[in-house]
């Protein structure tokens, strides 16, 4: 009985891990694409002056 419960728990944890990885991959592929040469806008104010 305990072996069967452990097997189902192992399968459930594996299914949760696969679902998490699939969700992470979906978020990565549907997010903003990373373009080489594009400046990073994380800490830049929208109204900051451009010095280039």
N, C-alpha and C positions, 0 to 999 in steps of 0.2 A: 504493500500500500504506500509506504513512504517513498519507495523508488519511483512509483508512478507519479506521485505529487512532485517529487524533485524533477522528474523529466518534464512535466507540464510547466513547472516554474522556469526551468531552463529555456523551454520554447517561448514562453511569454516574455522573458527578458530579452531573448534574441529578437523577437518580433518588435519589441519596443525600440531596440537599438537600430534595427533596420528602418523602422518608421522615422526615427529621429534623423538618421543619415539621409533618407529620402527627402524629408522636409528641409534639411539644411541645404541639400543640393538644389532643391526647387527655389529656395530663397536666394542662393548664389546666382543661379541662371536667370532669374527674373528681375534681379536688382539692376542698378546702374552699371553699364559696362565700363571696364577700366580701359581708358584710352591712353596709350603712351604719349607723354608730353603734355597731358592735360594737368593743370595745376590742382593741388589738393585744396578743397574748399571747406575743410572741417573747421578750422579755427579762423578763417578769414571773414571779416565783416563784408556784407554786400556793398556798403558805401565807402569802403576803403579806397584810397587813391591807388592808381596803377603806376608803378615806377618804371615800367619797361617801355 
